[in-house]
Amino acid sequence: MKIKPIKTNADYEAALKEIEQLWGASYGSPEGDKLDVLATLVEAYEEEHYPIPPPERRT
């Protein structure tokens, strides 16, 4: 399993492509473990680079 930090948009795109290929992997399998780690890395990258603002409060 070769996994590296996601530091650039190219790394992000590559991770998304890998996730797409691994989608549906069995939980606990090597592929499933890789999917889990990649999803965690992508989530952290998205939180930093594509934050979703909180909803506006309606009165």
PDBQT receptor file of N, H, CA, C and O in Angstrom, charges set to zero:
ATOM      1  N   MET A   1       0.850  -1.167   0.000  1.00  0.00    +0.000 N 
ATOM      2  CA  MET A   1       0.000   0.000   0.000  1.00  0.00    +0.000 C 
ATOM      3  C   MET A   1       0.900   1.235   0.000  1.00  0.00    +0.000 C 
ATOM      4  O   MET A   1       1.608   1.487   0.975  1.00  0.00    +0.000 OA
ATOM      5  N   LYS A   2       0.875   2.007  -1.090  1.00  0.00    +0.000 N 
ATOM      6  H   LYS A   2       0.300   1.802  -1.883  1.00  0.00    +0.000 HD
ATOM      7  CA  LYS A   2       1.667   3.234  -1.173  1.00  0.00    +0.000 C 
ATOM      8  C   LYS A   2       0.722   4.419  -1.043  1.00  0.00    +0.000 C 
ATOM      9  O   LYS A   2      -0.030   4.737  -1.964  1.00  0.00    +0.000 OA
ATOM     10  N   ILE A   3       0.774   5.058   0.102  1.00  0.00    +0.000 N 
ATOM     11  H   ILE A   3       1.385   4.799   0.850  1.00  0.00    +0.000 HD
ATOM     12  CA  ILE A   3      -0.080   6.210   0.361  1.00  0.00    +0.000 C 
ATOM     13  C   ILE A   3       0.812   7.348   0.826  1.00  0.00    +0.000 C 
ATOM     14  O   ILE A   3       1.732   7.146   1.618  1.00  0.00    +0.000 OA
ATOM     15  N   LYS A   4       0.530   8.547   0.325  1.00  0.00    +0.000 N 
ATOM     16  H   LYS A   4      -0.217   8.710  -0.318  1.00  0.00    +0.000 HD
ATOM     17  CA  LYS A   4       1.304   9.717   0.726  1.00  0.00    +0.000 C 
ATOM     18  C   LYS A   4       0.345  10.851   1.059  1.00  0.00    +0.000 C 
ATOM     19  O   LYS A   4      -0.821  10.817   0.664  1.00  0.00    +0.000 OA
ATOM     20  N   PRO A   5       0.831  11.857   1.783  1.00  0.00    +0.000 N 
ATOM     21  CA  PRO A   5      -0.028  12.989   2.107  1.00  0.00    +0.000 C 
ATOM     22  C   PRO A   5      -0.527  13.691   0.845  1.00  0.00    +0.000 C 
ATOM     23  O   PRO A   5       0.142  13.685  -0.188  1.00  0.00    +0.000 OA
ATOM     24  N   ILE A   6      -1.690  14.284   0.944  1.00  0.00    +0.000 N 
ATOM     25  H   ILE A   6      -2.234  14.289   1.784  1.00  0.00    +0.000 HD
ATOM     26  CA  ILE A   6      -2.251  15.054  -0.164  1.00  0.00    +0.000 C 
ATOM     27  C   ILE A   6      -1.858  16.507   0.070  1.00  0.00    +0.000 C 
ATOM     28  O   ILE A   6      -2.378  17.170   0.968  1.00  0.00    +0.000 OA
ATOM     29  N   LYS A   7      -0.923  16.993  -0.761  1.00  0.00    +0.000 N 
ATOM     30  H   LYS A   7      -0.500  16.454  -1.490  1.00  0.00    +0.000 HD
ATOM     31  CA  LYS A   7      -0.407  18.350  -0.594  1.00  0.00    +0.000 C 
ATOM     32  C   LYS A   7      -0.801  19.281  -1.732  1.00  0.00    +0.000 C 
ATOM     33  O   LYS A   7      -0.832  20.498  -1.553  1.00  0.00    +0.000 OA
ATOM     34  N   THR A   8      -1.100  18.728  -2.891  1.00  0.00    +0.000 N 
ATOM     35  H   THR A   8      -1.075  17.739  -3.036  1.00  0.00    +0.000 HD
ATOM     36  CA  THR A   8      -1.409  19.552  -4.061  1.00  0.00    +0.000 C 
ATOM     37  C   THR A   8      -2.730  19.106  -4.672  1.00  0.00    +0.000 C 
ATOM     38  O   THR A   8      -3.269  18.054  -4.331  1.00  0.00    +0.000 OA
ATOM     39  N   ASN A   9      -3.235  19.928  -5.580  1.00  0.00    +0.000 N 
ATOM     40  H   ASN A   9      -2.797  20.782  -5.858  1.00  0.00    +0.000 HD
ATOM     41  CA  ASN A   9      -4.464  19.557  -6.271  1.00  0.00    +0.000 C 
ATOM     42  C   ASN A   9      -4.248  18.299  -7.110  1.00  0.00    +0.000 C 
ATOM     43  O   ASN A   9      -5.163  17.488  -7.255  1.00  0.00    +0.000 OA
ATOM     44  N   ALA A  10      -3.048  18.130  -7.663  1.00  0.00    +0.000 N 
ATOM     45  H   ALA A  10      -2.305  18.789  -7.546  1.00  0.00    +0.000 HD
ATOM     46  CA  ALA A  10      -2.748  16.916  -8.433  1.00  0.00    +0.000 C 
ATOM     47  C   ALA A  10      -2.801  15.682  -7.533  1.00  0.00    +0.000 C 
ATOM     48  O   ALA A  10      -3.322  14.641  -7.934  1.00  0.00    +0.000 OA
ATOM     49  N   ASP A  11      -2.263  15.796  -6.319  1.00  0.00    +0.000 N 
ATOM     50  H   ASP A  11      -1.839  16.641  -5.993  1.00  0.00    +0.000 HD
ATOM     51  CA  ASP A  11      -2.344  14.692  -5.352  1.00  0.00    +0.000 C 
ATOM     52  C   ASP A  11      -3.806  14.380  -5.031  1.00  0.00    +0.000 C 
ATOM     53  O   ASP A  11      -4.201  13.218  -4.937  1.00  0.00    +0.000 OA
ATOM     54  N   TYR A  12      -4.592  15.431  -4.866  1.00  0.00    +0.000 N 
ATOM     55  H   TYR A  12      -4.272  16.375  -4.943  1.00  0.00    +0.000 HD
ATOM     56  CA  TYR A  12      -6.019  15.295  -4.551  1.00  0.00    +0.000 C 
ATOM     57  C   TYR A  12      -6.750  14.560  -5.669  1.00  0.00    +0.000 C 
ATOM     58  O   TYR A  12      -7.509  13.626  -5.413  1.00  0.00    +0.000 OA
ATOM     59  N   GLU A  13      -6.519  14.984  -6.906  1.00  0.00    +0.000 N 
ATOM     60  H   GLU A  13      -5.902  15.743  -7.114  1.00  0.00    +0.000 HD
ATOM     61  CA  GLU A  13      -7.163  14.340  -8.056  1.00  0.00    +0.000 C 
ATOM     62  C   GLU A  13      -6.746  12.875  -8.170  1.00  0.00    +0.000 C 
ATOM     63  O   GLU A  13      -7.574  12.015  -8.472  1.00  0.00    +0.000 OA
ATOM     64  N   ALA A  14      -5.469  12.589  -7.930  1.00  0.00    +0.000 N 
ATOM     65  H   ALA A  14      -4.797  13.288  -7.685  1.00  0.00    +0.000 HD
ATOM     66  CA  ALA A  14      -4.986  11.205  -7.991  1.00  0.00    +0.000 C 
ATOM     67  C   ALA A  14      -5.649  10.356  -6.906  1.00  0.00    +0.000 C 
ATOM     68  O   ALA A  14      -6.005   9.203  -7.148  1.00  0.00    +0.000 OA
ATOM     69  N   ALA A  15      -5.812  10.922  -5.718  1.00  0.00    +0.000 N 
ATOM     70  H   ALA A  15      -5.523  11.859  -5.521  1.00  0.00    +0.000 HD
ATOM     71  CA  ALA A  15      -6.458  10.193  -4.623  1.00  0.00    +0.000 C 
ATOM     72  C   ALA A  15      -7.918   9.907  -4.952  1.00  0.00    +0.000 C 
ATOM     73  O   ALA A  15      -8.415   8.815  -4.676  1.00  0.00    +0.000 OA
ATOM     74  N   LEU A  16      -8.613  10.887  -5.543  1.00  0.00    +0.000 N 
ATOM     75  H   LEU A  16      -8.210  11.775  -5.767  1.00  0.00    +0.000 HD
ATOM     76  CA  LEU A  16     -10.009  10.666  -5.929  1.00  0.00    +0.000 C 
ATOM     77  C   LEU A  16     -10.121   9.557  -6.972  1.00  0.00    +0.000 C 
ATOM     78  O   LEU A  16     -11.039   8.739  -6.920  1.00  0.00    +0.000 OA
ATOM     79  N   LYS A  17      -9.194   9.534  -7.907  1.00  0.00    +0.000 N 
ATOM     80  H   LYS A  17      -8.448  10.199  -7.949  1.00  0.00    +0.000 HD
ATOM     81  CA  LYS A  17      -9.195   8.495  -8.938  1.00  0.00    +0.000 C 
ATOM     82  C   LYS A  17      -8.970   7.114  -8.309  1.00  0.00    +0.000 C 
ATOM     83  O   LYS A  17      -9.623   6.139  -8.681  1.00  0.00    +0.000 OA
ATOM     84  N   GLU A  18      -8.048   7.048  -7.362  1.00  0.00    +0.000 N 
ATOM     85  H   GLU A  18      -7.518   7.840  -7.060  1.00  0.00    +0.000 HD
ATOM     86  CA  GLU A  18      -7.773   5.783  -6.668  1.00  0.00    +0.000 C 
ATOM     87  C   GLU A  18      -8.990   5.341  -5.855  1.00  0.00    +0.000 C 
ATOM     88  O   GLU A  18      -9.323   4.156  -5.832  1.00  0.00    +0.000 OA
ATOM     89  N   ILE A  19      -9.649   6.281  -5.194  1.00  0.00    +0.000 N 
ATOM     90  H   ILE A  19      -9.378   7.244  -5.213  1.00  0.00    +0.000 HD
ATOM     91  CA  ILE A  19     -10.857   5.964  -4.427  1.00  0.00    +0.000 C 
ATOM     92  C   ILE A  19     -11.927   5.384  -5.341  1.00  0.00    +0.000 C 
ATOM     93  O   ILE A  19     -12.596   4.413  -4.988  1.00  0.00    +0.000 OA
ATOM     94  N   GLU A  20     -12.082   5.980  -6.507  1.00  0.00    +0.000 N 
ATOM     95  H   GLU A  20     -11.538   6.769  -6.793  1.00  0.00    +0.000 HD
ATOM     96  CA  GLU A  20     -13.073   5.485  -7.467  1.00  0.00    +0.000 C 
ATOM     97  C   GLU A  20     -12.793   4.031  -7.848  1.00  0.00    +0.000 C 
ATOM     98  O   GLU A  20     -13.720   3.232  -7.982  1.00  0.00    +0.000 OA
ATOM     99  N   GLN A  21     -11.526   3.694  -8.021  1.00  0.00    +0.000 N 
ATOM    100  H   GLN A  21     -10.773   4.343  -7.913  1.00  0.00    +0.000 HD
ATOM    101  CA  GLN A  21     -11.156   2.324  -8.385  1.00  0.00    +0.000 C 
ATOM    102  C   GLN A  21     -11.373   1.356  -7.226  1.00  0.00    +0.000 C 
ATOM    103  O   GLN A  21     -11.696   0.187  -7.437  1.00  0.00    +0.000 OA
ATOM    104  N   LEU A  22     -11.193   1.849  -5.999  1.00  0.00    +0.000 N 
ATOM    105  H   LEU A  22     -10.930   2.798  -5.827  1.00  0.00    +0.000 HD
ATOM    106  CA  LEU A  22     -11.309   0.990  -4.819  1.00  0.00    +0.000 C 
ATOM    107  C   LEU A  22     -12.736   0.901  -4.274  1.00  0.00    +0.000 C 
ATOM    108  O   LEU A  22     -13.025   0.070  -3.414  1.00  0.00    +0.000 OA
ATOM    109  N   TRP A  23     -13.623   1.759  -4.777  1.00  0.00    +0.000 N 
ATOM    110  H   TRP A  23     -13.388   2.434  -5.477  1.00  0.00    +0.000 HD
ATOM    111  CA  TRP A  23     -14.985   1.826  -4.247  1.00  0.00    +0.000 C 
ATOM    112  C   TRP A  23     -15.637   0.446  -4.259  1.00  0.00    +0.000 C 
ATOM    113  O   TRP A  23     -15.588  -0.260  -5.267  1.00  0.00    +0.000 OA
ATOM    114  N   GLY A  24     -16.231   0.073  -3.166  1.00  0.00    +0.000 N 
ATOM    115  H   GLY A  24     -16.270   0.646  -2.347  1.00  0.00    +0.000 HD
ATOM    116  CA  GLY A  24     -16.888  -1.224  -3.059  1.00  0.00    +0.000 C 
ATOM    117  C   GLY A  24     -15.991  -2.312  -2.498  1.00  0.00    +0.000 C 
ATOM    118  O   GLY A  24     -16.414  -3.461  -2.378  1.00  0.00    +0.000 OA
ATOM    119  N   ALA A  25     -14.752  -1.964  -2.151  1.00  0.00    +0.000 N 
ATOM    120  H   ALA A  25     -14.409  -1.030  -2.248  1.00  0.00    +0.000 HD
ATOM    121  CA  ALA A  25     -13.840  -2.956  -1.573  1.00  0.00    +0.000 C 
ATOM    122  C   ALA A  25     -14.396  -3.447  -0.239  1.00  0.00    +0.000 C 
ATOM    123  O   ALA A  25     -15.052  -2.699   0.487  1.00  0.00    +0.000 OA
ATOM    124  N   SER A  26     -14.130  -4.685   0.066  1.00  0.00    +0.000 N 
ATOM    125  H   SER A  26     -13.598  -5.293  -0.523  1.00  0.00    +0.000 HD
ATOM    126  CA  SER A  26     -14.627  -5.285   1.305  1.00  0.00    +0.000 C 
ATOM    127  C   SER A  26     -13.953  -4.668   2.523  1.00  0.00    +0.000 C 
ATOM    128  O   SER A  26     -12.742  -4.447   2.537  1.00  0.00    +0.000 OA
ATOM    129  N   TYR A  27     -14.760  -4.394   3.545  1.00  0.00    +0.000 N 
ATOM    130  H   TYR A  27     -15.744  -4.574   3.533  1.00  0.00    +0.000 HD
ATOM    131  CA  TYR A  27     -14.247  -3.859   4.798  1.00  0.00    +0.000 C 
ATOM    132  C   TYR A  27     -13.232  -4.831   5.390  1.00  0.00    +0.000 C 
ATOM    133  O   TYR A  27     -13.488  -6.032   5.470  1.00  0.00    +0.000 OA
ATOM    134  N   GLY A  28     -12.085  -4.308   5.801  1.00  0.00    +0.000 N 
ATOM    135  H   GLY A  28     -11.877  -3.332   5.736  1.00  0.00    +0.000 HD
ATOM    136  CA  GLY A  28     -11.061  -5.131   6.427  1.00  0.00    +0.000 C 
ATOM    137  C   GLY A  28     -10.087  -5.756   5.455  1.00  0.00    +0.000 C 
ATOM    138  O   GLY A  28      -9.063  -6.299   5.869  1.00  0.00    +0.000 OA
ATOM    139  N   SER A  29     -10.388  -5.690   4.165  1.00  0.00    +0.000 N 
ATOM    140  H   SER A  29     -11.220  -5.249   3.829  1.00  0.00    +0.000 HD
ATOM    141  CA  SER A  29      -9.454  -6.209   3.163  1.00  0.00    +0.000 C 
ATOM    142  C   SER A  29      -8.352  -5.170   2.952  1.00  0.00    +0.000 C 
ATOM    143  O   SER A  29      -8.525  -4.012   3.332  1.00  0.00    +0.000 OA
ATOM    144  N   PRO A  30      -7.229  -5.557   2.356  1.00  0.00    +0.000 N 
ATOM    145  CA  PRO A  30      -6.185  -4.561   2.072  1.00  0.00    +0.000 C 
ATOM    146  C   PRO A  30      -6.713  -3.395   1.228  1.00  0.00    +0.000 C 
ATOM    147  O   PRO A  30      -6.354  -2.240   1.459  1.00  0.00    +0.000 OA
ATOM    148  N   GLU A  31      -7.561  -3.706   0.260  1.00  0.00    +0.000 N 
ATOM    149  H   GLU A  31      -7.853  -4.644   0.073  1.00  0.00    +0.000 HD
ATOM    150  CA  GLU A  31      -8.132  -2.648  -0.577  1.00  0.00    +0.000 C 
ATOM    151  C   GLU A  31      -9.079  -1.765   0.235  1.00  0.00    +0.000 C 
ATOM    152  O   GLU A  31      -9.096  -0.546   0.071  1.00  0.00    +0.000 OA
ATOM    153  N   GLY A  32      -9.861  -2.385   1.107  1.00  0.00    +0.000 N 
ATOM    154  H   GLY A  32      -9.848  -3.376   1.241  1.00  0.00    +0.000 HD
ATOM    155  CA  GLY A  32     -10.769  -1.634   1.966  1.00  0.00    +0.000 C 
ATOM    156  C   GLY A  32     -10.021  -0.731   2.932  1.00  0.00    +0.000 C 
ATOM    157  O   GLY A  32     -10.440   0.396   3.194  1.00  0.00    +0.000 OA
ATOM    158  N   ASP A  33      -8.914  -1.232   3.458  1.00  0.00    +0.000 N 
ATOM    159  H   ASP A  33      -8.574  -2.148   3.246  1.00  0.00    +0.000 HD
ATOM    160  CA  ASP A  33      -8.091  -0.419   4.354  1.00  0.00    +0.000 C 
ATOM    161  C   ASP A  33      -7.502   0.775   3.607  1.00  0.00    +0.000 C 
ATOM    162  O   ASP A  33      -7.475   1.889   4.129  1.00  0.00    +0.000 OA
ATOM    163  N   LYS A  34      -7.036   0.539   2.391  1.00  0.00    +0.000 N 
ATOM    164  H   LYS A  34      -7.058  -0.367   1.967  1.00  0.00    +0.000 HD
ATOM    165  CA  LYS A  34      -6.474   1.626   1.584  1.00  0.00    +0.000 C 
ATOM    166  C   LYS A  34      -7.552   2.658   1.278  1.00  0.00    +0.000 C 
ATOM    167  O   LYS A  34      -7.298   3.861   1.339  1.00  0.00    +0.000 OA
ATOM    168  N   LEU A  35      -8.744   2.199   0.952  1.00  0.00    +0.000 N 
ATOM    169  H   LEU A  35      -8.951   1.222   0.902  1.00  0.00    +0.000 HD
ATOM    170  CA  LEU A  35      -9.868   3.093   0.687  1.00  0.00    +0.000 C 
ATOM    171  C   LEU A  35     -10.163   3.950   1.912  1.00  0.00    +0.000 C 
ATOM    172  O   LEU A  35     -10.387   5.154   1.787  1.00  0.00    +0.000 OA
ATOM    173  N   ASP A  36     -10.167   3.346   3.080  1.00  0.00    +0.000 N 
ATOM    174  H   ASP A  36      -9.985   2.368   3.182  1.00  0.00    +0.000 HD
ATOM    175  CA  ASP A  36     -10.445   4.063   4.320  1.00  0.00    +0.000 C 
ATOM    176  C   ASP A  36      -9.409   5.158   4.569  1.00  0.00    +0.000 C 
ATOM    177  O   ASP A  36      -9.765   6.284   4.916  1.00  0.00    +0.000 OA
ATOM    178  N   VAL A  37      -8.138   4.832   4.394  1.00  0.00    +0.000 N 
ATOM    179  H   VAL A  37      -7.849   3.917   4.112  1.00  0.00    +0.000 HD
ATOM    180  CA  VAL A  37      -7.067   5.808   4.617  1.00  0.00    +0.000 C 
ATOM    181  C   VAL A  37      -7.150   6.941   3.597  1.00  0.00    +0.000 C 
ATOM    182  O   VAL A  37      -7.038   8.112   3.958  1.00  0.00    +0.000 OA
ATOM    183  N   LEU A  38      -7.344   6.597   2.328  1.00  0.00    +0.000 N 
ATOM    184  H   LEU A  38      -7.435   5.646   2.034  1.00  0.00    +0.000 HD
ATOM    185  CA  LEU A  38      -7.442   7.628   1.291  1.00  0.00    +0.000 C 
ATOM    186  C   LEU A  38      -8.634   8.549   1.536  1.00  0.00    +0.000 C 
ATOM    187  O   LEU A  38      -8.529   9.762   1.354  1.00  0.00    +0.000 OA
ATOM    188  N   ALA A  39      -9.755   7.987   1.943  1.00  0.00    +0.000 N 
ATOM    189  H   ALA A  39      -9.841   7.002   2.090  1.00  0.00    +0.000 HD
ATOM    190  CA  ALA A  39     -10.940   8.801   2.221  1.00  0.00    +0.000 C 
ATOM    191  C   ALA A  39     -10.672   9.773   3.368  1.00  0.00    +0.000 C 
ATOM    192  O   ALA A  39     -11.129  10.915   3.332  1.00  0.00    +0.000 OA
ATOM    193  N   THR A  40      -9.947   9.333   4.369  1.00  0.00    +0.000 N 
ATOM    194  H   THR A  40      -9.576   8.405   4.399  1.00  0.00    +0.000 HD
ATOM    195  CA  THR A  40      -9.592  10.201   5.492  1.00  0.00    +0.000 C 
ATOM    196  C   THR A  40      -8.685  11.336   5.036  1.00  0.00    +0.000 C 
ATOM    197  O   THR A  40      -8.873  12.484   5.441  1.00  0.00    +0.000 OA
ATOM    198  N   LEU A  41      -7.706  11.023   4.198  1.00  0.00    +0.000 N 
ATOM    199  H   LEU A  41      -7.553  10.091   3.870  1.00  0.00    +0.000 HD
ATOM    200  CA  LEU A  41      -6.803  12.049   3.675  1.00  0.00    +0.000 C 
ATOM    201  C   LEU A  41      -7.546  13.052   2.798  1.00  0.00    +0.000 C 
ATOM    202  O   LEU A  41      -7.309  14.257   2.892  1.00  0.00    +0.000 OA
ATOM    203  N   VAL A  42      -8.439  12.563   1.952  1.00  0.00    +0.000 N 
ATOM    204  H   VAL A  42      -8.632  11.585   1.876  1.00  0.00    +0.000 HD
ATOM    205  CA  VAL A  42      -9.222  13.448   1.084  1.00  0.00    +0.000 C 
ATOM    206  C   VAL A  42     -10.120  14.345   1.934  1.00  0.00    +0.000 C 
ATOM    207  O   VAL A  42     -10.242  15.539   1.660  1.00  0.00    +0.000 OA
ATOM    208  N   GLU A  43     -10.739  13.786   2.944  1.00  0.00    +0.000 N 
ATOM    209  H   GLU A  43     -10.640  12.816   3.167  1.00  0.00    +0.000 HD
ATOM    210  CA  GLU A  43     -11.604  14.576   3.816  1.00  0.00    +0.000 C 
ATOM    211  C   GLU A  43     -10.823  15.720   4.464  1.00  0.00    +0.000 C 
ATOM    212  O   GLU A  43     -11.309  16.850   4.511  1.00  0.00    +0.000 OA
ATOM    213  N   ALA A  44      -9.627  15.441   4.957  1.00  0.00    +0.000 N 
ATOM    214  H   ALA A  44      -9.232  14.523   4.919  1.00  0.00    +0.000 HD
ATOM    215  CA  ALA A  44      -8.801  16.476   5.584  1.00  0.00    +0.000 C 
ATOM    216  C   ALA A  44      -8.407  17.550   4.569  1.00  0.00    +0.000 C 
ATOM    217  O   ALA A  44      -8.430  18.740   4.882  1.00  0.00    +0.000 OA
ATOM    218  N   TYR A  45      -8.048  17.136   3.366  1.00  0.00    +0.000 N 
ATOM    219  H   TYR A  45      -8.029  16.169   3.111  1.00  0.00    +0.000 HD
ATOM    220  CA  TYR A  45      -7.674  18.088   2.317  1.00  0.00    +0.000 C 
ATOM    221  C   TYR A  45      -8.864  18.973   1.953  1.00  0.00    +0.000 C 
ATOM    222  O   TYR A  45      -8.718  20.187   1.810  1.00  0.00    +0.000 OA
ATOM    223  N   GLU A  46     -10.033  18.368   1.804  1.00  0.00    +0.000 N 
ATOM    224  H   GLU A  46     -10.151  17.382   1.920  1.00  0.00    +0.000 HD
ATOM    225  CA  GLU A  46     -11.228  19.132   1.445  1.00  0.00    +0.000 C 
ATOM    226  C   GLU A  46     -11.623  20.113   2.543  1.00  0.00    +0.000 C 
ATOM    227  O   GLU A  46     -12.046  21.230   2.245  1.00  0.00    +0.000 OA
ATOM    228  N   GLU A  47     -11.496  19.720   3.792  1.00  0.00    +0.000 N 
ATOM    229  H   GLU A  47     -11.152  18.812   4.034  1.00  0.00    +0.000 HD
ATOM    230  CA  GLU A  47     -11.832  20.623   4.896  1.00  0.00    +0.000 C 
ATOM    231  C   GLU A  47     -10.947  21.863   4.876  1.00  0.00    +0.000 C 
ATOM    232  O   GLU A  47     -11.400  22.959   5.208  1.00  0.00    +0.000 OA
ATOM    233  N   GLU A  48      -9.684  21.693   4.488  1.00  0.00    +0.000 N 
ATOM    234  H   GLU A  48      -9.316  20.803   4.219  1.00  0.00    +0.000 HD
ATOM    235  CA  GLU A  48      -8.749  22.816   4.451  1.00  0.00    +0.000 C 
ATOM    236  C   GLU A  48      -8.919  23.666   3.192  1.00  0.00    +0.000 C 
ATOM    237  O   GLU A  48      -8.883  24.894   3.266  1.00  0.00    +0.000 OA
ATOM    238  N   HIS A  49      -9.102  23.026   2.044  1.00  0.00    +0.000 N 
ATOM    239  H   HIS A  49      -9.131  22.028   1.984  1.00  0.00    +0.000 HD
ATOM    240  CA  HIS A  49      -9.097  23.745   0.773  1.00  0.00    +0.000 C 
ATOM    241  C   HIS A  49     -10.482  24.063   0.211  1.00  0.00    +0.000 C 
ATOM    242  O   HIS A  49     -10.615  24.964  -0.618  1.00  0.00    +0.000 OA
ATOM    243  N   TYR A  50     -11.487  23.359   0.635  1.00  0.00    +0.000 N 
ATOM    244  H   TYR A  50     -11.380  22.627   1.308  1.00  0.00    +0.000 HD
ATOM    245  CA  TYR A  50     -12.855  23.571   0.144  1.00  0.00    +0.000 C 
ATOM    246  C   TYR A  50     -13.833  23.600   1.319  1.00  0.00    +0.000 C 
ATOM    247  O   TYR A  50     -14.761  22.793   1.378  1.00  0.00    +0.000 OA
ATOM    248  N   PRO A  51     -13.623  24.533   2.254  1.00  0.00    +0.000 N 
ATOM    249  CA  PRO A  51     -14.499  24.544   3.435  1.00  0.00    +0.000 C 
ATOM    250  C   PRO A  51     -15.940  24.891   3.061  1.00  0.00    +0.000 C 
ATOM    251  O   PRO A  51     -16.198  25.676   2.149  1.00  0.00    +0.000 OA
ATOM    252  N   ILE A  52     -16.847  24.293   3.782  1.00  0.00    +0.000 N 
ATOM    253  H   ILE A  52     -16.637  23.655   4.523  1.00  0.00    +0.000 HD
ATOM    254  CA  ILE A  52     -18.270  24.577   3.604  1.00  0.00    +0.000 C 
ATOM    255  C   ILE A  52     -18.681  25.480   4.762  1.00  0.00    +0.000 C 
ATOM    256  O   ILE A  52     -18.627  25.070   5.921  1.00  0.00    +0.000 OA
ATOM    257  N   PRO A  53     -19.089  26.707   4.450  1.00  0.00    +0.000 N 
ATOM    258  CA  PRO A  53     -19.461  27.615   5.536  1.00  0.00    +0.000 C 
ATOM    259  C   PRO A  53     -20.738  27.135   6.227  1.00  0.00    +0.000 C 
ATOM    260  O   PRO A  53     -21.559  26.443   5.626  1.00  0.00    +0.000 OA
ATOM    261  N   PRO A  54     -20.891  27.510   7.489  1.00  0.00    +0.000 N 
ATOM    262  CA  PRO A  54     -22.119  27.126   8.179  1.00  0.00    +0.000 C 
ATOM    263  C   PRO A  54     -23.313  27.818   7.523  1.00  0.00    +0.000 C 
ATOM    264  O   PRO A  54     -23.163  28.882   6.923  1.00  0.00    +0.000 OA
ATOM    265  N   PRO A  55     -24.478  27.224   7.637  1.00  0.00    +0.000 N 
ATOM    266  CA  PRO A  55     -25.661  27.843   7.031  1.00  0.00    +0.000 C 
ATOM    267  C   PRO A  55     -25.988  29.165   7.723  1.00  0.00    +0.000 C 
ATOM    268  O   PRO A  55     -25.701  29.361   8.904  1.00  0.00    +0.000 OA
ATOM    269  N   GLU A  56     -26.593  30.057   6.954  1.00  0.00    +0.000 N 
ATOM    270  H   GLU A  56     -26.826  29.897   5.995  1.00  0.00    +0.000 HD
ATOM    271  CA  GLU A  56     -27.012  31.328   7.531  1.00  0.00    +0.000 C 
ATOM    272  C   GLU A  56     -28.218  31.097   8.425  1.00  0.00    +0.000 C 
ATOM    273  O   GLU A  56     -29.101  30.294   8.123  1.00  0.00    +0.000 OA
ATOM    274  N   ARG A  57     -28.228  31.808   9.508  1.00  0.00    +0.000 N 
ATOM    275  H   ARG A  57     -27.511  32.460   9.753  1.00  0.00    +0.000 HD
ATOM    276  CA  ARG A  57     -29.335  31.669  10.449  1.00  0.00    +0.000 C 
ATOM    277  C   ARG A  57     -30.534  32.449   9.932  1.00  0.00    +0.000 C 
ATOM    278  O   ARG A  57     -30.417  33.619   9.568  1.00  0.00    +0.000 OA
ATOM    279  N   ARG A  58     -31.662  31.804   9.904  1.00  0.00    +0.000 N 
ATOM    280  H   ARG A  58     -31.757  30.853  10.200  1.00  0.00    +0.000 HD
ATOM    281  CA  ARG A  58     -32.905  32.464   9.494  1.00  0.00    +0.000 C 
ATOM    282  C   ARG A  58     -33.621  32.971  10.729  1.00  0.00    +0.000 C 
ATOM    283  O   ARG A  58     -33.624  32.329  11.780  1.00  0.00    +0.000 OA
ATOM    284  N   THR A  59     -34.216  34.118  10.582  1.00  0.00    +0.000 N 
ATOM    285  H   THR A  59     -34.214  34.639   9.728  1.00  0.00    +0.000 HD
ATOM    286  CA  THR A  59     -34.965  34.665  11.724  1.00  0.00    +0.000 C 
ATOM    287  C   THR A  59     -36.415  34.818  11.391  1.00  0.00    +0.000 C 
ATOM    288  O   THR A  59     -37.198  35.264  12.229  1.00  0.00    +0.000 OA
TER     289      THR A  59
